[in-house]
Structures are given as structure tokens and as C-alpha cells.
């Protein structure tokens, strides 16, 4: 039951890391 939610959380984490890296490169 929590497998899909866990996967969604992982995707969210990955997106956050990518966004953080992009912001770091821009600054």
C-alpha cells in the first residue's frame, strides 16, 4: 500500500536535489 507513496517521495527528493543543483549552478 505504501509502495507507490514511497516511490513518489523518492521522485520528489530527486527533483528537489536536481532543482537545488541547478540553483547552485545559476548562483
C-alpha positions in Angstrom: 0.0 0.0 0.0 2.8 2.4 0.9 5.0 1.3 -2.1 3.5 3.9 -4.5 3.8 6.7 -1.9 7.4 5.8 -1.2 8.2 5.9 -4.9 6.5 9.3 -5.1 8.6 10.5 -2.2 11.8 9.3 -3.9 10.8 11.2 -7.1 10.1 14.3 -5.1 13.5 14.0 -3.3 15.3 13.6 -6.6 13.5 16.6 -8.1 14.5 18.7 -5.1 18.1 17.7 -5.4 18.2 18.5 -9.1 16.5 21.9 -8.5 19.0 22.6 -5.7 21.9 21.8 -8.0 20.5 23.9 -10.8 20.0 26.9 -8.5 23.6 26.4 -7.2 24.9 26.5 -10.7 22.9 29.6 -11.6 24.1 31.5 -8.5 
